Amino acid sequence: MTDLASFFFLAETTAMVVASLLLVYPVVAYARNVAYTRGLLLLAASFLTVTVSYVVWAIFHMNVLSSALDLLAAVVTAAGIWQFARPFVRFGDETFETRPSPEKIEETNSEATGGFDSARDD
């Protein structure tokens, strides 16, 4: 039974390392063509950190180090997610409107140009 458990441990660890490398390779090799390069690299690093944490826990039985690596993976994951969310987060807005006021709608409509009204009829 121990051999079967060892086989599954090695298979699972190998799959996690391969998945980490498959996440990292295209981002590094084709960095110019990849959006959010830093975010993807941070997420791949966090996955690799989880893999190392799993190996440290399963083979060396170092619970404290494994927990520290899990915390590091969580922080790196948060940093990776922040890289994706950063363009959409705005600080310093004093008000938050769910619906624009009627005056704002009128201003927007009067400023609108283009659209189908300005399209040529060919």
MMTF fields as JSON, N, C-alpha, C and O atoms, coordinates in Angstrom:
{
  "mmtfVersion": "1.0.0",
  "mmtfProducer": "UNKNOWN",
  "numBonds": 487,
  "numAtoms": 488,
  "numGroups": 122,
  "numChains": 1,
  "numModels": 1,
  "chainsPerModel": [1],
  "groupsPerChain": [122],
  "chainIdList": ["A"],
  "bondAtomList": [4, 2, 8, 6, 12, 10, 16, 14, 20, 18, 24, 22, 28, 26, 32, 30, 36, 34, 40, 38, 44, 42, 48, 46, 52, 50, 56, 54, 60, 58, 64, 62, 68, 66, 72, 70, 76, 74, 80, 78, 84, 82, 88, 86, 92, 90, 96, 94, 100, 98, 104, 102, 108, 106, 112, 110, 116, 114, 120, 118, 124, 122, 128, 126, 132, 130, 136, 134, 140, 138, 144, 142, 148, 146, 152, 150, 156, 154, 160, 158, 164, 162, 168, 166, 172, 170, 176, 174, 180, 178, 184, 182, 188, 186, 192, 190, 196, 194, 200, 198, 204, 202, 208, 206, 212, 210, 216, 214, 220, 218, 224, 222, 228, 226, 232, 230, 236, 234, 240, 238, 244, 242, 248, 246, 252, 250, 256, 254, 260, 258, 264, 262, 268, 266, 272, 270, 276, 274, 280, 278, 284, 282, 288, 286, 292, 290, 296, 294, 300, 298, 304, 302, 308, 306, 312, 310, 316, 314, 320, 318, 324, 322, 328, 326, 332, 330, 336, 334, 340, 338, 344, 342, 348, 346, 352, 350, 356, 354, 360, 358, 364, 362, 368, 366, 372, 370, 376, 374, 380, 378, 384, 382, 388, 386, 392, 390, 396, 394, 400, 398, 404, 402, 408, 406, 412, 410, 416, 414, 420, 418, 424, 422, 428, 426, 432, 430, 436, 434, 440, 438, 444, 442, 448, 446, 452, 450, 456, 454, 460, 458, 464, 462, 468, 466, 472, 470, 476, 474, 480, 478, 484, 482],
  "bondOrderList": [1, 1, 1, 1, 1, 1, 1, 1, 1, 1, 1, 1, 1, 1, 1, 1, 1, 1, 1, 1, 1, 1, 1, 1, 1, 1, 1, 1, 1, 1, 1, 1, 1, 1, 1, 1, 1, 1, 1, 1, 1, 1, 1, 1, 1, 1, 1, 1, 1, 1, 1, 1, 1, 1, 1, 1, 1, 1, 1, 1, 1, 1, 1, 1, 1, 1, 1, 1, 1, 1, 1, 1, 1, 1, 1, 1, 1, 1, 1, 1, 1, 1, 1, 1, 1, 1, 1, 1, 1, 1, 1, 1, 1, 1, 1, 1, 1, 1, 1, 1, 1, 1, 1, 1, 1, 1, 1, 1, 1, 1, 1, 1, 1, 1, 1, 1, 1, 1, 1, 1, 1],
  "groupList": [{"groupName": "MET", "atomNameList": ["N", "CA", "C", "O"], "elementList": ["N", "C", "C", "O"], "formalChargeList": [0, 0, 0, 0], "bondAtomList": [1, 0, 2, 1, 3, 2], "bondOrderList": [1, 1, 2], "singleLetterCode": "M", "chemCompType": "L-PEPTIDE LINKING"}, {"groupName": "THR", "atomNameList": ["N", "CA", "C", "O"], "elementList": ["N", "C", "C", "O"], "formalChargeList": [0, 0, 0, 0], "bondAtomList": [1, 0, 2, 1, 3, 2], "bondOrderList": [1, 1, 2], "singleLetterCode": "T", "chemCompType": "L-PEPTIDE LINKING"}, {"groupName": "ASP", "atomNameList": ["N", "CA", "C", "O"], "elementList": ["N", "C", "C", "O"], "formalChargeList": [0, 0, 0, 0], "bondAtomList": [1, 0, 2, 1, 3, 2], "bondOrderList": [1, 1, 2], "singleLetterCode": "D", "chemCompType": "L-PEPTIDE LINKING"}, {"groupName": "LEU", "atomNameList": ["N", "CA", "C", "O"], "elementList": ["N", "C", "C", "O"], "formalChargeList": [0, 0, 0, 0], "bondAtomList": [1, 0, 2, 1, 3, 2], "bondOrderList": [1, 1, 2], "singleLetterCode": "L", "chemCompType": "L-PEPTIDE LINKING"}, {"groupName": "ALA", "atomNameList": ["N", "CA", "C", "O"], "elementList": ["N", "C", "C", "O"], "formalChargeList": [0, 0, 0, 0], "bondAtomList": [1, 0, 2, 1, 3, 2], "bondOrderList": [1, 1, 2], "singleLetterCode": "A", "chemCompType": "L-PEPTIDE LINKING"}, {"groupName": "SER", "atomNameList": ["N", "CA", "C", "O"], "elementList": ["N", "C", "C", "O"], "formalChargeList": [0, 0, 0, 0], "bondAtomList": [1, 0, 2, 1, 3, 2], "bondOrderList": [1, 1, 2], "singleLetterCode": "S", "chemCompType": "L-PEPTIDE LINKING"}, {"groupName": "PHE", "atomNameList": ["N", "CA", "C", "O"], "elementList": ["N", "C", "C", "O"], "formalChargeList": [0, 0, 0, 0], "bondAtomList": [1, 0, 2, 1, 3, 2], "bondOrderList": [1, 1, 2], "singleLetterCode": "F", "chemCompType": "L-PEPTIDE LINKING"}, {"groupName": "GLU", "atomNameList": ["N", "CA", "C", "O"], "elementList": ["N", "C", "C", "O"], "formalChargeList": [0, 0, 0, 0], "bondAtomList": [1, 0, 2, 1, 3, 2], "bondOrderList": [1, 1, 2], "singleLetterCode": "E", "chemCompType": "L-PEPTIDE LINKING"}, {"groupName": "VAL", "atomNameList": ["N", "CA", "C", "O"], "elementList": ["N", "C", "C", "O"], "formalChargeList": [0, 0, 0, 0], "bondAtomList": [1, 0, 2, 1, 3, 2], "bondOrderList": [1, 1, 2], "singleLetterCode": "V", "chemCompType": "L-PEPTIDE LINKING"}, {"groupName": "TYR", "atomNameList": ["N", "CA", "C", "O"], "elementList": ["N", "C", "C", "O"], "formalChargeList": [0, 0, 0, 0], "bondAtomList": [1, 0, 2, 1, 3, 2], "bondOrderList": [1, 1, 2], "singleLetterCode": "Y", "chemCompType": "L-PEPTIDE LINKING"}, {"groupName": "PRO", "atomNameList": ["N", "CA", "C", "O"], "elementList": ["N", "C", "C", "O"], "formalChargeList": [0, 0, 0, 0], "bondAtomList": [1, 0, 2, 1, 3, 2], "bondOrderList": [1, 1, 2], "singleLetterCode": "P", "chemCompType": "L-PEPTIDE LINKING"}, {"groupName": "ARG", "atomNameList": ["N", "CA", "C", "O"], "elementList": ["N", "C", "C", "O"], "formalChargeList": [0, 0, 0, 0], "bondAtomList": [1, 0, 2, 1, 3, 2], "bondOrderList": [1, 1, 2], "singleLetterCode": "R", "chemCompType": "L-PEPTIDE LINKING"}, {"groupName": "ASN", "atomNameList": ["N", "CA", "C", "O"], "elementList": ["N", "C", "C", "O"], "formalChargeList": [0, 0, 0, 0], "bondAtomList": [1, 0, 2, 1, 3, 2], "bondOrderList": [1, 1, 2], "singleLetterCode": "N", "chemCompType": "L-PEPTIDE LINKING"}, {"groupName": "GLY", "atomNameList": ["N", "CA", "C", "O"], "elementList": ["N", "C", "C", "O"], "formalChargeList": [0, 0, 0, 0], "bondAtomList": [1, 0, 2, 1, 3, 2], "bondOrderList": [1, 1, 2], "singleLetterCode": "G", "chemCompType": "PEPTIDE LINKING"}, {"groupName": "TRP", "atomNameList": ["N", "CA", "C", "O"], "elementList": ["N", "C", "C", "O"], "formalChargeList": [0, 0, 0, 0], "bondAtomList": [1, 0, 2, 1, 3, 2], "bondOrderList": [1, 1, 2], "singleLetterCode": "W", "chemCompType": "L-PEPTIDE LINKING"}, {"groupName": "ILE", "atomNameList": ["N", "CA", "C", "O"], "elementList": ["N", "C", "C", "O"], "formalChargeList": [0, 0, 0, 0], "bondAtomList": [1, 0, 2, 1, 3, 2], "bondOrderList": [1, 1, 2], "singleLetterCode": "I", "chemCompType": "L-PEPTIDE LINKING"}, {"groupName": "HIS", "atomNameList": ["N", "CA", "C", "O"], "elementList": ["N", "C", "C", "O"], "formalChargeList": [0, 0, 0, 0], "bondAtomList": [1, 0, 2, 1, 3, 2], "bondOrderList": [1, 1, 2], "singleLetterCode": "H", "chemCompType": "L-PEPTIDE LINKING"}, {"groupName": "GLN", "atomNameList": ["N", "CA", "C", "O"], "elementList": ["N", "C", "C", "O"], "formalChargeList": [0, 0, 0, 0], "bondAtomList": [1, 0, 2, 1, 3, 2], "bondOrderList": [1, 1, 2], "singleLetterCode": "Q", "chemCompType": "L-PEPTIDE LINKING"}, {"groupName": "LYS", "atomNameList": ["N", "CA", "C", "O"], "elementList": ["N", "C", "C", "O"], "formalChargeList": [0, 0, 0, 0], "bondAtomList": [1, 0, 2, 1, 3, 2], "bondOrderList": [1, 1, 2], "singleLetterCode": "K", "chemCompType": "L-PEPTIDE LINKING"}],
  "groupTypeList": [0, 1, 2, 3, 4, 5, 6, 6, 6, 3, 4, 7, 1, 1, 4, 0, 8, 8, 4, 5, 3, 3, 3, 8, 9, 10, 8, 8, 4, 9, 4, 11, 12, 8, 4, 9, 1, 11, 13, 3, 3, 3, 3, 4, 4, 5, 6, 3, 1, 8, 1, 8, 5, 9, 8, 8, 14, 4, 15, 6, 16, 0, 12, 8, 3, 5, 5, 4, 3, 2, 3, 3, 4, 4, 8, 8, 1, 4, 4, 13, 15, 14, 17, 6, 4, 11, 10, 6, 8, 11, 6, 13, 2, 7, 1, 6, 7, 1, 11, 10, 5, 10, 7, 18, 15, 7, 7, 1, 12, 5, 7, 4, 1, 13, 13, 6, 2, 5, 4, 11, 2, 2],
  "groupIdList": [1, 2, 3, 4, 5, 6, 7, 8, 9, 10, 11, 12, 13, 14, 15, 16, 17, 18, 19, 20, 21, 22, 23, 24, 25, 26, 27, 28, 29, 30, 31, 32, 33, 34, 35, 36, 37, 38, 39, 40, 41, 42, 43, 44, 45, 46, 47, 48, 49, 50, 51, 52, 53, 54, 55, 56, 57, 58, 59, 60, 61, 62, 63, 64, 65, 66, 67, 68, 69, 70, 71, 72, 73, 74, 75, 76, 77, 78, 79, 80, 81, 82, 83, 84, 85, 86, 87, 88, 89, 90, 91, 92, 93, 94, 95, 96, 97, 98, 99, 100, 101, 102, 103, 104, 105, 106, 107, 108, 109, 110, 111, 112, 113, 114, 115, 116, 117, 118, 119, 120, 121, 122],
  "secStructList": [7, 2, 2, 2, 2, 2, 2, 2, 2, 2, 2, 2, 2, 2, 2, 2, 2, 2, 2, 2, 2, 2, 2, 2, 2, 2, 2, 2, 2, 6, 4, 4, 4, 7, 6, 6, 2, 2, 2, 2, 2, 2, 2, 2, 2, 2, 2, 2, 2, 2, 2, 2, 2, 2, 2, 2, 2, 2, 2, 2, 7, 7, 2, 2, 2, 2, 2, 2, 2, 2, 2, 2, 2, 2, 2, 2, 2, 2, 2, 2, 2, 2, 2, 2, 2, 4, 4, 4, 7, 7, 7, 7, 7, 7, 7, 7, 7, 1, 1, 7, 7, 2, 2, 2, 2, 2, 2, 2, 2, 2, 2, 7, 7, 7, 4, 4, 4, 4, 7, 7, 7, 7],
  "xCoordList": [0.816, 0.0, 0.864, 0.48, 2.024, 2.917, 3.421, 3.579, 3.671, 4.145, 3.086, 3.416, 1.838, 0.754, 0.617, 0.414, 0.727, 0.657, 1.839, 1.678, 3.016, 4.199, 4.035, 4.421, 3.463, 3.237, 2.293, 2.56, 1.188, 0.24, 0.834, 0.548, 1.65, 2.313, 3.237, 3.214, 4.037, 4.943, 4.176, 4.562, 3.094, 2.298, 1.65, 1.647, 1.11, 0.481, 1.504, 1.249, 2.64, 3.684, 4.207, 4.417, 4.415, 4.876, 3.854, 4.221, 2.586, 1.544, 1.51, 1.298, 1.715, 1.71, 2.913, 2.783, 4.082, 5.276, 5.124, 5.461, 4.62, 4.411, 3.397, 3.596, 2.318, 1.326, 1.946, 1.644, 2.801, 3.487, 4.364, 4.358, 5.11, 5.981, 5.174, 5.57, 4.044, 3.201, 2.562, 2.221, 2.397, 1.921, 3.026, 2.772, 4.239, 5.343, 5.912, 6.208, 6.071, 6.766, 6.174, 6.914, 4.872, 4.372, 4.475, 4.658, 4.362, 4.448, 5.858, 6.037, 6.855, 8.241, 8.669, 9.304, 8.331, 8.775, 8.125, 8.761, 6.871, 6.14, 5.649, 4.49, 6.529, 6.148, 5.568, 4.686, 6.049, 5.532, 4.087, 3.361, 3.672, 2.325, 1.331, 0.157, 1.777, 0.92, 0.504, 1.336, -0.798, -1.3, -1.163, -1.266, -0.936, -0.811, 0.297, 0.079, 1.468, 2.595, 2.944, 3.124, 3.039, 3.382, 2.34, 2.681, 1.08, 0.011, 0.075, -0.08, 0.305, 0.41, 1.643, 1.585, 2.752, 3.96, 3.769, 4.234, 3.095, 2.841, 1.904, 2.105, 0.89, -0.01, 0.699, 0.461, 1.568, 2.348, 3.307, 3.496, 3.91, 4.811, 4.051, 4.571, 2.844, 2.065, 1.689, 1.677, 1.385, 1.075, 2.309, 2.208, 3.467, 4.708, 5.015, 5.524, 4.718, 4.92, 4.007, 4.421, 2.781, 1.872, 2.416, 2.304, 3.001, 3.598, 4.745, 4.829, 5.621, 6.748, 6.23, 6.764, 5.197, 4.604, 4.063, 4.219, 3.436, 2.903, 4.02, 3.897, 5.1, 6.234, 6.883, 7.219, 7.061, 7.665, 6.808, 7.334, 5.499, 4.608, 4.593, 4.661, 4.505, 4.336, 5.634, 5.612, 6.747, 7.999, 8.737, 9.159, 8.897, 9.728, 8.941, 9.54, 7.624, 6.747, 7.07, 7.044, 7.374, 7.67, 6.409, 6.214, 5.573, 4.293, 4.43, 3.682, 5.373, 5.535, 6.031, 5.512, 7.025, 7.532, 6.465, 6.331, 5.715, 4.632, 3.578, 3.073, 3.244, 2.275, 2.816, 2.076, 4.098, 4.719, 4.698, 4.452, 4.955, 4.904, 3.479, 3.266, 2.504, 1.106, 0.752, 0.053, 1.234, 1.003, 1.669, 1.077, 2.898, 3.595, 2.828, 2.696, 2.326, 1.548, 0.286, -0.102, -0.351, -1.554, -1.231, -1.985, -0.117, 0.282, 0.639, 0.261, 1.363, 1.735, 0.492, 0.407, -0.465, -1.718, -2.472, -2.993, -2.53, -3.194, -2.503, -3.168, -1.179, -0.44, -0.727, -0.864, -0.819, -1.141, -2.534, -2.744, -3.486, -4.856, -4.922, -5.67, -4.14, -4.101, -3.596, -4.058, -2.662, -2.164, -3.28, -3.289, -4.209, -5.343, -6.383, -6.968, -6.611, -7.682, -7.272, -8.132, -5.989, -5.493, -6.066, -6.415, -6.186, -6.731, -8.194, -8.667, -8.905, -10.328, -10.672, -11.84, -9.68, -9.911, -9.548, -8.471, -10.477, -10.231, -10.341, -11.304, -9.356, -9.372, -9.635, -9.309, -10.22, -10.417, -11.762, -12.031, -12.627, -13.953, -14.772, -14.973, -15.233, -15.976, -17.395, -17.947, -17.976, -19.351, -19.402, -18.527, -20.428, -20.658, -22.107, -23.017, -22.323, -23.681, -24.056, -23.31, -25.219, -25.688, -26.439, -26.405, -27.125, -27.825, -27.446, -27.37, -27.212, -26.912, -28.171, -29.292, -27.956, -29.076, -29.625, -28.918, -30.888, -31.462, -30.636, -30.535, -30.037, -29.195, -27.971, -27.555, -27.404, -26.221, -26.578, -25.786, -27.771, -28.203, -28.366, -27.96, -28.965, -29.163, -27.826, -27.667, -26.851, -25.52, -24.869, -24.268, -24.991, -24.383, -25.017, -24.318, -26.342, -27.029, -26.712, -26.609, -26.556, -26.266, -24.825, -24.535, -23.923, -22.529, -22.279, -21.217, -23.223, -23.012, -22.92, -23.722, -21.932, -21.783, -21.525, -21.141, -21.743, -21.474, -22.634, -23.787, -22.332, -23.371, -23.987, -23.382, -25.175, -25.819, -26.362, -26.534, -26.63, -27.149, -26.139, -26.526, -24.86, -23.856, -23.33, -22.411, -23.889, -23.422, -23.936, -25.029, -23.111, -23.525, -24.425, -24.256, -25.375, -26.231, -25.621, -25.712, -25.01, -24.381, -25.272, -24.912],
  "yCoordList": [-1.188, 0.0, 1.258, 2.28, 1.181, 2.332, 2.688, 3.865, 1.675, 1.954, 2.679, 3.566, 2.314, 2.982, 4.432, 5.331, 4.653, 6.021, 6.849, 8.021, 6.254, 6.961, 7.298, 8.379, 6.373, 6.62, 7.796, 8.674, 7.823, 8.916, 10.242, 11.293, 10.199, 11.408, 11.95, 13.144, 11.086, 11.525, 12.013, 13.001, 11.326, 11.738, 13.106, 13.962, 13.3, 14.575, 15.708, 16.796, 15.461, 16.479, 16.817, 17.986, 15.804, 16.03, 16.837, 17.748, 16.513, 17.254, 18.717, 19.606, 18.972, 20.355, 21.137, 22.306, 20.497, 21.173, 21.433, 22.515, 20.444, 20.614, 21.731, 22.552, 21.768, 22.834, 24.2, 25.166, 24.289, 25.555, 25.978, 27.14, 25.031, 25.343, 25.704, 26.58, 25.034, 25.367, 26.74, 27.375, 27.199, 28.563, 29.584, 30.651, 29.251, 30.205, 30.287, 31.385, 29.175, 29.168, 30.14, 30.973, 30.076, 31.008, 32.463, 33.346, 32.72, 34.102, 34.635, 35.787, 33.815, 34.251, 34.248, 35.197, 33.201, 33.08, 34.111, 34.607, 34.434, 35.365, 36.558, 36.957, 37.124, 38.193, 39.407, 40.077, 39.699, 40.863, 40.691, 41.671, 39.449, 39.174, 38.843, 38.597, 38.835, 38.431, 39.665, 40.479, 39.783, 40.858, 40.434, 39.251, 41.392, 41.146, 40.13, 39.162, 40.365, 39.453, 39.28, 38.156, 40.385, 40.289, 39.523, 38.738, 39.743, 39.034, 37.536, 36.755, 37.134, 35.701, 35.08, 33.956, 35.8, 35.279, 35.143, 34.174, 36.099, 36.001, 34.838, 34.14, 34.628, 33.502, 32.166, 31.216, 32.091, 30.863, 30.634, 29.501, 31.712, 31.582, 31.123, 30.336, 31.6, 31.162, 29.687, 28.968, 29.233, 27.816, 26.967, 25.907, 27.426, 26.705, 26.714, 25.723, 27.799, 27.862, 26.885, 26.258, 26.75, 25.762, 24.355, 23.501, 24.109, 22.806, 22.518, 21.426, 23.494, 23.322, 23.114, 22.294, 23.854, 23.686, 22.27, 21.669, 21.755, 20.393, 19.367, 18.434, 19.54, 18.612, 18.709, 17.687, 19.923, 20.111, 19.452, 18.837, 19.577, 18.971, 17.446, 16.751, 16.924, 15.484, 14.702, 13.617, 15.239, 14.479, 14.776, 13.856, 16.053, 16.426, 16.637, 16.787, 16.65, 16.813, 18.076, 18.078, 19.142, 20.433, 21.299, 22.033, 21.195, 21.89, 23.409, 24.115, 23.915, 25.363, 25.957, 26.975, 25.332, 25.816, 25.713, 26.607, 24.631, 24.466, 25.552, 26.082, 25.884, 26.951, 28.31, 29.133, 28.539, 29.79, 29.891, 30.963, 28.781, 28.781, 28.979, 29.621, 28.428, 28.671, 30.149, 30.706, 30.779, 32.214, 33.007, 33.94, 32.638, 33.304, 33.13, 34.077, 31.93, 31.678, 32.537, 33.038, 32.707, 33.537, 35.0, 35.677, 35.483, 36.88, 37.078, 38.084, 36.129, 36.231, 36.135, 36.813, 35.306, 35.208, 36.533, 36.994, 37.139, 38.44, 39.49, 40.32, 39.462, 40.409, 40.154, 41.098, 38.889, 38.562, 39.005, 39.523, 38.806, 39.245, 40.762, 41.323, 41.43, 42.897, 43.397, 44.43, 42.685, 43.099, 43.084, 43.91, 42.153, 42.109, 43.184, 43.779, 43.43, 44.332, 45.8, 46.679, 46.072, 47.436, 48.438, 49.544, 48.122, 49.127, 49.487, 50.527, 48.642, 48.857, 49.428, 49.701, 49.612, 50.114, 51.588, 51.99, 52.395, 53.829, 54.23, 53.878, 54.963, 55.49, 56.987, 57.649, 57.506, 58.948, 59.417, 60.617, 58.541, 58.968, 59.23, 58.337, 60.452, 60.834, 60.272, 59.919, 60.189, 59.714, 58.493, 58.259, 57.746, 56.564, 56.597, 56.418, 56.826, 56.917, 55.602, 55.064, 55.097, 53.888, 54.235, 53.484, 55.388, 55.875, 57.332, 58.102, 57.707, 59.125, 59.974, 59.515, 61.198, 62.121, 62.496, 62.355, 62.977, 63.367, 64.448, 64.461, 65.364, 66.392, 65.773, 66.2, 64.762, 64.092, 63.356, 63.329, 62.76, 62.064, 63.056, 62.786, 64.218, 65.24, 65.752, 65.947, 65.977, 66.418, 65.384, 65.722, 64.14, 63.069, 62.977, 62.801, 63.096, 63.002, 64.186, 64.022, 65.378, 66.553, 66.516, 67.09, 65.857, 65.783, 64.641, 64.586, 63.742, 62.548, 62.936, 63.713, 62.374, 62.554, 61.189, 60.243, 61.115, 59.856, 58.906, 59.325, 57.634, 56.615, 56.372, 56.687, 55.819, 55.488, 56.731, 56.72, 57.801, 59.008, 59.634, 60.253, 59.477, 60.079, 59.095, 59.428, 57.9, 56.903, 57.292, 57.837, 56.992, 57.315, 56.208, 55.039, 56.595, 55.62, 55.297, 56.103, 54.152, 53.766, 52.818, 52.385],
  "zCoordList": [0.0, 0.0, 0.0, -0.569, 0.635, 0.687, -0.706, -1.031, -1.527, -2.878, -3.703, -4.489, -3.532, -4.244, -3.786, -4.603, -2.487, -1.962, -2.452, -2.793, -2.488, -2.994, -4.469, -4.911, -5.226, -6.653, -6.849, -7.669, -6.103, -6.255, -5.772, -6.346, -4.731, -4.27, -5.357, -5.658, -5.937, -7.009, -8.225, -8.85, -8.564, -9.725, -9.486, -10.371, -8.298, -7.973, -7.926, -8.442, -7.319, -7.251, -8.639, -8.962, -9.449, -10.824, -11.61, -12.352, -11.454, -12.166, -11.724, -12.548, -10.43, -9.95, -10.472, -10.834, -10.512, -11.031, -12.532, -13.014, -13.268, -14.716, -14.969, -15.865, -14.193, -14.354, -14.08, -14.779, -13.079, -12.792, -13.965, -14.371, -14.498, -15.634, -16.875, -17.643, -17.07, -18.219, -18.068, -19.065, -16.852, -16.634, -16.906, -17.466, -16.51, -16.607, -18.026, -18.496, -18.707, -19.997, -21.017, -21.54, -21.327, -22.341, -21.911, -22.749, -20.621, -20.152, -20.337, -20.733, -20.058, -20.197, -21.664, -22.125, -22.393, -23.784, -24.696, -25.626, -24.439, -25.302, -24.493, -24.605, -23.683, -22.755, -23.473, -22.935, -24.679, -25.391, -25.829, -25.995, -26.016, -26.514, -25.409, -25.688, -24.176, -23.065, -22.276, -21.875, -22.065, -21.211, -19.749, -19.423, -18.894, -17.454, -17.146, -16.418, -17.703, -17.524, -16.049, -15.58, -15.321, -13.904, -13.112, -12.227, -13.421, -12.721, -12.942, -12.003, -14.189, -14.482, -13.845, -13.346, -13.857, -13.212, -11.704, -11.104, -11.097, -9.658, -9.333, -8.34, -10.158, -9.922, -10.125, -9.379, -11.131, -11.336, -10.173, -9.73, -9.683, -8.531, -7.297, -6.507, -7.127, -5.964, -6.09, -5.092, -7.293, -7.492, -7.213, -6.596, -7.663, -7.39, -5.888, -5.364, -5.199, -3.756, -3.029, -2.054, -3.489, -2.904, -3.125, -2.245, -4.287, -4.571, -3.604, -3.042, -3.415, -2.495, -1.066, -0.32, -0.696, 0.628, 0.815, 1.878, -0.214, -0.159, 0.012, 0.805, -0.729, -0.629, 0.752, 1.351, 1.254, 2.584, 3.655, 4.583, 3.532, 4.52, 4.405, 5.418, 3.184, 2.995, 3.21, 3.79, 2.755, 2.854, 4.148, 4.849, 4.471, 5.611, 6.9, 7.965, 6.824, 7.987, 8.778, 10.009, 8.054, 8.679, 8.578, 7.608, 9.589, 9.551, 9.593, 8.917, 10.375, 10.506, 9.192, 8.736, 8.588, 7.303, 6.224, 5.389, 6.241, 5.272, 5.438, 4.448, 6.676, 6.923, 6.485, 5.946, 6.716, 6.276, 4.745, 4.193, 4.074, 2.611, 2.103, 1.075, 2.825, 2.457, 2.593, 1.746, 3.655, 3.831, 2.713, 2.17, 2.37, 1.271, -0.035, -0.81, -0.28, -1.497, -1.524, -2.579, -0.376, -0.312, -0.607, -1.306, -0.078, -0.319, -1.789, -2.389, -2.37, -3.788, -4.67, -5.694, -4.287, -5.037, -4.981, -5.996, -3.813, -3.687, -4.545, -5.164, -4.586, -5.429, -6.905, -7.683, -7.293, -8.683, -9.068, -10.165, -8.178, -8.451, -8.51, -9.311, -7.665, -7.694, -9.045, -9.53, -9.653, -10.963, -12.014, -12.927, -11.882, -12.8, -12.469, -13.374, -11.192, -10.766, -10.764, -10.797, -10.724, -10.551, -11.556, -11.141, -12.849, -13.769, -13.506, -13.964, -12.781, -12.591, -11.22, -10.942, -10.364, -9.013, -8.976, -9.416, -8.436, -8.318, -6.856, -6.176, -6.385, -5.028, -5.085, -6.07, -4.031, -3.945, -4.457, -4.398, -4.958, -5.361, -4.1, -3.278, -3.965, -2.772, -2.801, -1.758, -3.977, -4.084, -4.977, -5.81, -4.779, -5.599, -6.049, -5.239, -7.335, -7.854, -8.516, -9.335, -8.147, -8.814, -10.088, -11.063, -10.075, -11.264, -11.476, -10.519, -12.713, -12.938, -12.752, -12.971, -12.349, -12.172, -13.545, -14.544, -13.619, -14.919, -15.612, -16.839, -14.823, -15.438, -16.108, -17.185, -15.457, -16.005, -17.292, -18.233, -17.336, -18.55, -19.682, -20.812, -19.384, -20.408, -20.924, -22.129, -20.024, -20.45, -21.348, -22.368, -20.967, -21.753, -23.128, -24.126, -23.187, -24.473, -25.368, -26.584, -24.798, -25.622, -26.133, -27.182, -25.415, -25.838, -26.813, -27.432, -26.961, -27.793, -29.271, -29.789, -29.912, -31.355, -31.955, -31.267, -33.239, -33.936, -33.793, -33.698, -33.779, -33.691, -35.054, -36.079, -35.07, -36.327, -37.041, -38.26, -36.284, -36.911, -37.868, -38.859, -37.582, -38.448, -39.489, -40.237, -39.55, -40.527, -41.917, -42.071, -42.918, -44.3, -44.803, -44.459, -45.618, -46.277, -47.628, -48.554, -47.755, -49.029, -49.799, -50.894]
}
